[in-house]
Amino acid sequence: MHKIIVEGIKLYAYHGCLVEEGKIGANYVVDVIMETDFTEAALNDDLSKTIDYVIVYDIVKKQMAVRSKLIEQVGKRIVDELKSTLIGLQKVTVKVTKFNPPMNGNVEKVSIEITE
């Protein structure tokens, strides 16, 4: 089993339960950890035999652009599209982090993580 990790995908998006969040937006970071077998790609230096990071980034960017009240829903959409698109993906973990959430307190960030 091998892992491909795409960390620190930084995006600005408009998720949240408050109306203001849909207008103002916030900074987010998405991390994706994928388990696969890239033995053939490593032996033959062949991108077509592994998971292309560009496709991963494009899926994350696309799903983060769709407004949701909950980052839980955004994370699930990312997981579902990765699973339906990437050949050879055996397991995936997606972490979505929202910075400076509007809470009654000093909270730097909140995150959700989904593994399927």
C-alpha positions in Angstrom: 0.0 0.0 0.0 1.3 3.4 -0.9 0.1 6.9 0.0 -0.1 10.1 -2.0 -0.6 13.2 0.1 -1.7 16.5 -1.3 -1.4 19.0 1.6 -2.2 22.6 2.1 -4.6 23.3 -0.8 -5.4 26.9 0.1 -8.7 28.3 -1.2 -11.0 31.2 -0.4 -14.7 30.0 -0.2 -18.1 31.0 1.1 -19.3 28.2 3.4 -21.2 28.7 6.6 -24.6 28.9 8.3 -24.5 32.7 8.6 -25.7 34.9 5.7 -22.6 37.0 6.2 -20.3 34.0 5.6 -21.9 33.6 2.1 -21.0 37.2 1.3 -17.6 37.7 3.1 -16.1 34.3 2.7 -13.1 32.8 4.6 -9.8 31.1 4.1 -9.8 27.3 4.0 -7.1 24.6 3.7 -7.8 21.1 2.3 -5.6 18.1 2.8 -6.1 14.9 0.9 -4.4 11.6 1.7 -4.9 8.8 -0.8 -4.0 5.1 -0.5 -3.2 3.3 -3.8 -0.7 1.0 -5.4 1.7 3.1 -7.5 4.3 0.3 -7.9 4.0 0.3 -11.7 4.2 4.1 -11.9 7.3 4.1 -9.8 9.0 1.3 -11.8 8.1 2.8 -15.2 8.1 6.5 -14.4 4.5 6.6 -15.8 2.0 9.2 -14.7 -0.9 7.2 -16.2 -0.3 4.4 -13.7 -0.8 6.6 -10.6 -3.1 9.4 -9.3 -2.5 12.8 -10.9 -2.2 15.5 -8.3 -3.7 18.1 -10.8 -6.9 16.1 -11.0 -7.1 16.0 -7.2 -6.6 19.8 -7.0 -9.2 20.5 -9.6 -11.8 18.3 -7.8 -11.1 20.1 -4.5 -11.3 23.5 -6.1 -14.5 22.7 -7.9 -16.3 21.4 -4.8 -15.0 24.2 -2.6 -16.6 26.7 -5.0 -20.1 25.2 -4.3 -21.5 27.0 -1.3 -22.6 24.8 1.7 -23.7 25.7 5.2 -21.5 22.9 6.6 -17.9 22.0 5.8 -19.0 18.5 6.6 -21.0 18.5 3.3 -18.1 20.0 1.4 -15.8 17.3 2.6 -18.2 14.6 1.7 -18.7 15.9 -1.8 -14.9 16.0 -2.3 -14.5 12.4 -1.0 -17.4 11.2 -3.3 -16.0 12.9 -6.4 -12.4 11.6 -5.7 -13.8 8.1 -5.3 -15.8 8.2 -8.5 -13.1 9.8 -10.6 -9.7 8.3 -9.5 -8.9 4.9 -10.8 -6.9 2.8 -8.3 -7.9 4.8 -5.3 -8.3 2.4 -2.4 -8.9 4.7 0.5 -9.1 8.5 0.9 -9.0 10.9 3.8 -10.1 14.5 3.3 -9.6 17.2 5.9 -11.2 20.6 5.4 -10.1 23.4 7.7 -11.8 26.7 8.1 -9.9 29.6 9.6 -11.3 32.2 12.0 -14.8 30.7 12.3 -17.5 33.1 13.5 -17.8 32.0 17.1 -18.2 33.6 20.5 -14.6 33.1 21.3 -11.0 33.3 20.0 -10.8 30.2 17.8 -8.1 30.0 15.2 -9.7 27.2 13.1 -12.1 24.3 12.9 -11.7 21.1 10.8 -13.6 18.1 9.7 -12.0 14.9 8.5 -13.6 12.1 6.5 -12.0 8.7 5.7 -13.6 6.3 3.3 
